Amino acid sequence: MPAEAAAVHLTVGASGPGNSPSIRGHMVSQALSRADDTSLIREAQRGNRAAFEELVRQYDRAVLRLALHLTGSEQDAQDIYQEAFLKAYRNVGNFRFECSFYTWIYRIVTNLCLDHLRKRQVRKEDAAITQDGEGNEYNLLDQVADVRPGSDPERDLMRRELGKKINAALDRLTPRERMVFELKHYQGLKLRTIGEMLSTTEETAKNTLFRATQKLRGTLAEMR
């Protein structure tokens, strides 16, 4: 790990999500959070490491959750989580307050995940996939029985089969199409925000989402 890692304490789950009592309270909370972020960023730009560590505590869970969902791998998500905050730490001096810190750090994470997905698509490596004596591929994880009390083998099988189909359909998308689809439908982000994160326009993000949705529908229809 780079030497800068020692300068920033990256503690996963150091803070928990707050629950606002009302929509108005949530809006006030967001405004206060934006103002608080601004002061913390300015302090971090002056070299205050404690201020940056506070930013990490505020966004660590969201960043890890996003990386985990986009990569599908806990280890890869942890690596991207570390790299994202280290990259933010090195470049916080270049932050120009043209967007929120939330959007900025999400942009860093999505770009790192895009690079990861492109490399994974080229390598086509999957540690859980192996071959039997006849050369047929199978997933080792599918061979592990669910022995939890009350587990339903039939329902568990159906869930795994549906998951396989969805993952197979997502794998047919380009990395950018998959990224936009997951940010929209799994993270619940607006297309304008997604466009900002991917350094493109809202219209381009919308067109990418449309292509991804059409491809997924076609792929899933073929699998029926």
C-alpha positions as CSV (number, residue, x, y, z in Angstrom):
1,M,0.0,0.0,0.0
2,P,1.3,3.6,-0.8
3,A,3.0,5.5,2.0
4,E,0.2,8.0,2.1
5,A,-2.0,5.3,3.6
6,A,-0.4,5.9,7.0
7,A,-1.5,9.5,6.9
8,V,-5.2,8.7,6.7
9,H,-7.1,6.3,8.9
10,L,-9.6,4.5,6.7
11,T,-11.9,2.8,9.1
12,V,-14.9,1.1,7.5
13,G,-18.2,1.6,9.2
14,A,-16.9,4.3,11.6
15,S,-20.2,6.2,11.2
16,G,-23.8,5.2,10.7
17,P,-26.5,6.6,8.5
18,G,-28.8,9.1,10.2
19,N,-32.6,8.9,10.2
20,S,-34.4,12.3,9.6
21,P,-37.8,12.7,11.2
22,S,-39.3,14.5,8.2
23,I,-38.6,15.5,4.6
24,R,-37.9,19.1,5.8
25,G,-35.5,17.8,8.4
26,H,-33.8,15.8,5.7
27,M,-33.4,18.8,3.5
28,V,-32.0,20.9,6.4
29,S,-29.6,18.0,7.2
30,Q,-28.4,17.9,3.6
31,A,-27.8,21.7,3.6
32,L,-25.9,21.5,6.9
33,S,-23.9,18.5,5.6
34,R,-22.9,20.4,2.5
35,A,-21.8,23.4,4.6
36,D,-19.9,21.1,6.9
37,D,-18.2,19.4,4.0
38,T,-17.1,22.7,2.6
39,S,-15.4,23.7,5.9
40,L,-13.8,20.2,6.2
41,I,-12.5,20.3,2.7
42,R,-11.0,23.8,3.2
43,E,-9.3,22.6,6.3
44,A,-8.0,19.5,4.5
45,Q,-6.7,21.7,1.7
46,R,-4.7,23.5,4.4
47,G,-3.1,20.3,5.4
48,N,-5.4,19.3,8.3
49,R,-5.4,15.5,8.2
50,A,-8.1,15.3,11.0
51,A,-10.5,17.2,8.7
52,F,-10.0,14.7,5.9
53,E,-10.4,11.8,8.2
54,E,-13.8,13.2,9.2
55,L,-14.8,13.3,5.6
56,V,-13.7,9.7,5.3
57,R,-15.9,8.8,8.4
58,Q,-18.9,10.6,6.8
59,Y,-18.7,8.7,3.5
60,D,-16.9,5.5,4.2
61,R,-19.9,3.2,4.2
62,A,-21.5,4.8,1.1
63,V,-18.2,4.4,-0.8
64,L,-17.7,0.8,0.3
65,R,-21.3,-0.1,-0.5
66,L,-21.0,1.4,-4.0
67,A,-17.7,-0.4,-4.7
68,L,-19.1,-3.7,-3.4
69,H,-22.2,-3.5,-5.5
70,L,-20.4,-2.5,-8.7
71,T,-17.6,-5.0,-8.4
72,G,-19.5,-7.9,-6.8
73,S,-16.4,-8.7,-4.8
74,E,-15.7,-7.8,-1.2
75,Q,-11.9,-7.9,-1.7
76,D,-12.1,-5.8,-4.9
77,A,-14.4,-3.4,-3.1
78,Q,-12.0,-3.0,-0.2
79,D,-9.2,-2.3,-2.6
80,I,-11.1,0.3,-4.5
81,Y,-12.4,1.8,-1.3
82,Q,-8.8,2.3,-0.1
83,E,-7.6,3.6,-3.5
84,A,-10.5,6.0,-3.8
85,F,-9.8,7.7,-0.5
86,L,-6.1,7.8,-1.1
87,K,-6.7,9.4,-4.5
88,A,-9.0,11.9,-2.9
89,Y,-6.5,12.6,-0.2
90,R,-3.8,13.3,-2.8
91,N,-6.0,15.5,-4.9
92,V,-8.2,17.3,-2.4
93,G,-6.1,20.4,-3.0
94,N,-7.5,20.5,-6.6
95,F,-11.1,20.4,-5.4
96,R,-12.8,23.5,-6.8
97,F,-16.3,23.2,-5.1
98,E,-18.0,23.0,-8.5
99,C,-19.9,19.9,-7.2
100,S,-20.5,18.3,-3.8
101,F,-17.8,16.2,-2.1
102,Y,-20.3,13.3,-2.4
103,T,-20.4,13.6,-6.2
104,W,-16.6,14.0,-6.4
105,I,-15.8,10.9,-4.3
106,Y,-18.5,8.9,-6.1
107,R,-16.9,10.0,-9.4
108,I,-13.5,8.7,-8.3
109,V,-15.1,5.4,-7.2
110,T,-17.1,4.9,-10.4
111,N,-14.0,5.6,-12.5
112,L,-11.9,3.1,-10.5
113,C,-14.7,0.5,-10.8
114,L,-14.9,1.1,-14.6
115,D,-11.2,0.4,-14.9
116,H,-11.6,-2.7,-12.8
117,L,-14.6,-4.0,-14.9
118,R,-12.7,-3.3,-18.2
119,K,-9.7,-5.3,-16.9
120,R,-11.9,-8.1,-15.6
121,Q,-13.7,-8.2,-18.9
122,V,-10.4,-8.6,-20.8
123,R,-9.0,-11.2,-18.4
124,K,-12.3,-13.2,-18.0
125,E,-10.9,-14.6,-14.8
126,D,-13.1,-15.9,-12.0
127,A,-11.6,-17.8,-9.1
128,A,-14.8,-19.6,-8.3
129,I,-15.0,-21.1,-11.8
130,T,-13.2,-24.4,-12.4
131,Q,-13.5,-27.5,-14.7
132,D,-14.5,-31.1,-14.0
133,G,-12.7,-34.1,-15.5
134,E,-14.5,-33.7,-18.8
135,G,-13.6,-30.1,-19.2
136,N,-17.0,-28.7,-18.3
137,E,-17.0,-25.4,-16.3
138,Y,-18.9,-25.2,-13.0
139,N,-19.0,-22.7,-10.1
140,L,-17.6,-23.9,-6.9
141,L,-19.9,-21.7,-4.8
142,D,-22.9,-23.5,-6.3
143,Q,-21.7,-26.8,-4.8
144,V,-21.9,-25.4,-1.2
145,A,-25.2,-26.4,0.4
146,D,-27.2,-24.0,2.5
147,V,-27.3,-25.6,5.9
148,R,-28.9,-22.7,7.7
149,P,-32.0,-23.6,9.8
150,G,-35.2,-23.1,7.9
151,S,-33.5,-22.9,4.5
152,D,-35.6,-23.9,1.5
153,P,-33.4,-25.8,-1.0
154,E,-35.9,-25.3,-3.9
155,R,-36.2,-21.6,-3.3
156,D,-32.5,-21.3,-2.8
157,L,-31.9,-23.0,-6.2
158,M,-34.4,-20.7,-7.9
159,R,-32.7,-17.6,-6.3
160,R,-29.3,-18.8,-7.6
161,E,-30.6,-19.5,-11.0
162,L,-32.2,-16.1,-11.2
163,G,-29.0,-14.5,-10.0
164,K,-27.0,-16.4,-12.6
165,K,-29.3,-15.1,-15.4
166,I,-29.1,-11.5,-14.2
167,N,-25.4,-11.6,-13.8
168,A,-25.0,-13.2,-17.2
169,A,-27.2,-10.5,-18.7
170,L,-25.2,-7.7,-17.0
171,D,-21.9,-9.3,-18.2
172,R,-23.1,-8.7,-21.8
173,L,-23.2,-4.9,-21.2
174,T,-20.2,-2.7,-21.8
175,P,-18.6,-1.5,-18.5
176,R,-20.1,1.9,-19.0
177,E,-23.6,0.6,-19.7
178,R,-23.4,-1.6,-16.7
179,M,-22.2,1.2,-14.5
180,V,-25.0,3.6,-15.6
181,F,-27.6,0.9,-15.1
182,E,-26.5,-0.1,-11.6
183,L,-26.0,3.5,-10.5
184,K,-29.6,4.3,-11.6
185,H,-31.5,1.2,-10.5
186,Y,-29.4,-0.1,-7.6
187,Q,-28.0,3.1,-6.1
188,G,-31.1,5.2,-7.0
189,L,-29.0,8.1,-8.4
190,K,-30.4,10.7,-10.8
191,L,-29.2,10.7,-14.4
192,R,-27.8,14.2,-14.0
193,T,-25.7,13.0,-11.1
194,I,-24.6,9.9,-13.0
195,G,-23.6,12.1,-15.9
196,E,-21.5,14.3,-13.6
197,M,-19.8,11.3,-12.0
198,L,-18.9,9.9,-15.4
199,S,-17.9,13.3,-16.8
200,T,-20.6,13.3,-19.4
201,T,-24.0,14.9,-20.0
202,E,-27.4,13.8,-18.5
203,E,-28.6,13.1,-22.0
204,T,-25.7,10.8,-22.8
205,A,-26.3,9.0,-19.5
206,K,-30.0,8.6,-20.4
207,N,-29.1,7.2,-23.8
208,T,-26.6,4.8,-22.2
209,L,-29.3,3.6,-19.7
210,F,-31.7,3.1,-22.6
211,R,-29.2,0.9,-24.5
212,A,-28.4,-1.1,-21.4
213,T,-32.1,-1.7,-20.6
214,Q,-32.8,-2.8,-24.1
215,K,-29.9,-5.2,-24.1
216,L,-30.9,-6.6,-20.7
217,R,-34.5,-7.2,-21.9
218,G,-33.3,-9.0,-25.0
219,T,-30.8,-11.1,-23.1
220,L,-33.2,-12.1,-20.4
221,A,-35.9,-12.9,-23.0
222,E,-33.4,-15.3,-24.7
223,M,-32.8,-17.1,-21.4
224,R,-36.4,-18.0,-20.8
